[in-house]
Amino acid sequence: MNGKQVEIEVTDLAFSGKAVGHLDGKVVFLDGGLPGEKVLAQITASRPRFDKASVIKILRESERRVPAVCPHFAYCGGCTWQDLTYQDQLVYKKKQVTDCLERIGGLEDTTVRDVIGSVEVFRYRNKMEFSFNTAPEGGFTLGLHRRGRFDEIFDLERCFLTQDLVSEIVVWVRDYVCREGLSVYDVSNHTGYMRFVMIRQAKRTRDLMVNVVTNYGDFPQRDRFIREITTAFPQITTLVHNQNGQKSNVATGEIETVLFGCGYVEERLFDSSFRIRANSFFQTNTVQTETLYRVGFDLLEPRPNYRVLDLYCGTGSIGILLAPYVENVVGVELVSDAIKVARENAHVNGTKNISFFEGSVKDFLKSKEAQEGQFNIVIVDPPRAGLHPKAMKRLIGFGPEKILYISCNPSTFARDAGELVAAGYKLPVVRPVDMFPHTMHIELASVFSRN
Ligand SMILES: C[S@@+](CC[C@H](N)C(=O)[O-])C[C@H]1O[C@@H](n2cnc3c(N)ncnc32)[C@H](O)[C@@H]1O
């Protein structure tokens, strides 16, 4: 079957970003094509329950197809749906949430509202990470991952999800590293120095951070680097160096040195200011973050007698924004950098009725502080993996009146929602919010209340 060319009608889009068709009653995952299209494809892998195929030619085009604006679109792992109209992207994102709730969570009575679209569909990101890798033919690349490849990076010229200035900095850093002959990390054998460039530009203040993540060791000729990059880009407000000797491919560091400026950027949400440091989480689409939080707060209906636990609180944004409307808030977060910034943020915003706990959610939930806090409301905004089984068990044991669950992954949300409903919570409605146009990612807000 491998290598065989076939004509396939595309019927759906899968959560992985692949298109879906059928051949002789078997599902085929395609690397291109849109629902309603007929394609000529070559089978690349055959498994007992499905085949994989690569699209050679589109034989009949969908009227929902639009030209992709980005020259990297054909191979970049960032955007998968730039060739589908934005309205249709939202339709498929809603379908993704509905399917997950029904199939994984077993929840058929929950209403999934229409997805709230992003105000900006391009240049919406306030943060991007770019990776270095050695190239097989010699030299190196600096840019984004090729679709489906953790070990292949292509040289980025311009990314439409971020500001052109960000792409210009990436091109400049690549030239600098080449000119200076700095060694570049090789992901296959974990040697070499330059690993990532992370750039964060606050939407509202225009503060601009460049964070260079390297293997262990001081930055060579660092004064020259600082002088040259800040001369080339006077818009840079802070420059940070993070050292990371771990094999895991993440653009964070263990040893941080601020090379220039204050070491953080300041972003605004509603009327509040938030400091964001290199290693701490902040939502990447600033404008849509306000929408997501507003939707969540509307569902929660805050009251002055609410004692709120904000689990997975990051830099404290949700708790700080909610604090004026409730009795008190305790934020819980694993990353110590984020907790440090969360405390600064509470101080900067004059929020007195909030405190923070550094540690894991599952440990906090069995701590004395958790038992004594008399929390009646819990907010959870976990990473893509959703709630850890022990955290879930302890949360259910805790029995809050309401749980505001913000999720960036409908599959793990559906799994957790199924458990909460089985434990006696109601989930009448889910409100998806699109934070990531042109990708298959979708965020959602929901409130579970005790029966
Ligand atoms: C999706 S972010 C949410 C951050 C924040 N609520 C916001 O809206 O900006 C998830 C956060 O959970 C933190 N985290 C991950 N695992 C954790 C754990 N086991 N216990 C506590 N925090 C954790 C991450 O460091 C990250 O800051």
The ligand as a MOL file (V3000), in Angstrom:
LIG
                    3D

  0  0  0     0  0            999 V3000
M  V30 BEGIN CTAB
M  V30 COUNTS 27 29 0 0 0
M  V30 BEGIN ATOM
M  V30 1 C -1.5370 27.7380 31.3280 0
M  V30 2 S -0.4690 28.4880 32.4780 0 CHG=1
M  V30 3 C -1.6130 29.5200 33.3360 0
M  V30 4 C -1.0530 30.7480 33.9890 0
M  V30 5 C -2.0240 31.7970 34.4630 0
M  V30 6 N -3.2040 31.2670 35.0400 0
M  V30 7 C -2.3250 32.8040 33.3910 0
M  V30 8 O -3.4660 32.8840 32.9000 0
M  V30 9 O -1.4080 33.5410 32.9820 0 CHG=-1
M  V30 10 C -0.1440 27.1720 33.5590 0
M  V30 11 C 0.7710 27.4940 34.7050 0
M  V30 12 O 0.8380 26.3330 35.5560 0
M  V30 13 C 2.1560 26.2190 36.0840 0
M  V30 14 N 2.2930 24.8180 36.5190 0
M  V30 15 C 2.5610 23.7340 35.7560 0
M  V30 16 N 2.5010 22.6050 36.5010 0
M  V30 17 C 2.1820 22.9810 37.7550 0
M  V30 18 C 1.9560 22.2610 38.9800 0
M  V30 19 N 2.0560 20.9300 39.0260 0
M  V30 20 N 1.6460 22.9660 40.0780 0
M  V30 21 C 1.5570 24.3330 40.0250 0
M  V30 22 N 1.7390 25.0600 38.8890 0
M  V30 23 C 2.0430 24.3970 37.7740 0
M  V30 24 C 3.0370 26.6680 34.9260 0
M  V30 25 O 4.2940 27.0740 35.3940 0
M  V30 26 C 2.2110 27.8210 34.3420 0
M  V30 27 O 2.5690 29.0450 34.9280 0
M  V30 END ATOM
M  V30 BEGIN BOND
M  V30 1 1 1 2
M  V30 2 1 2 3
M  V30 3 1 2 10
M  V30 4 1 3 4
M  V30 5 1 4 5
M  V30 6 1 5 6
M  V30 7 1 5 7
M  V30 8 2 7 8
M  V30 9 1 7 9
M  V30 10 1 10 11
M  V30 11 1 11 12
M  V30 12 1 11 26
M  V30 13 1 12 13
M  V30 14 1 13 14
M  V30 15 1 13 24
M  V30 16 1 14 15
M  V30 17 1 14 23
M  V30 18 2 15 16
M  V30 19 1 16 17
M  V30 20 1 17 18
M  V30 21 2 17 23
M  V30 22 1 18 19
M  V30 23 2 18 20
M  V30 24 1 20 21
M  V30 25 2 21 22
M  V30 26 1 22 23
M  V30 27 1 24 25
M  V30 28 1 24 26
M  V30 29 1 26 27
M  V30 END BOND
M  V30 END CTAB
M  END
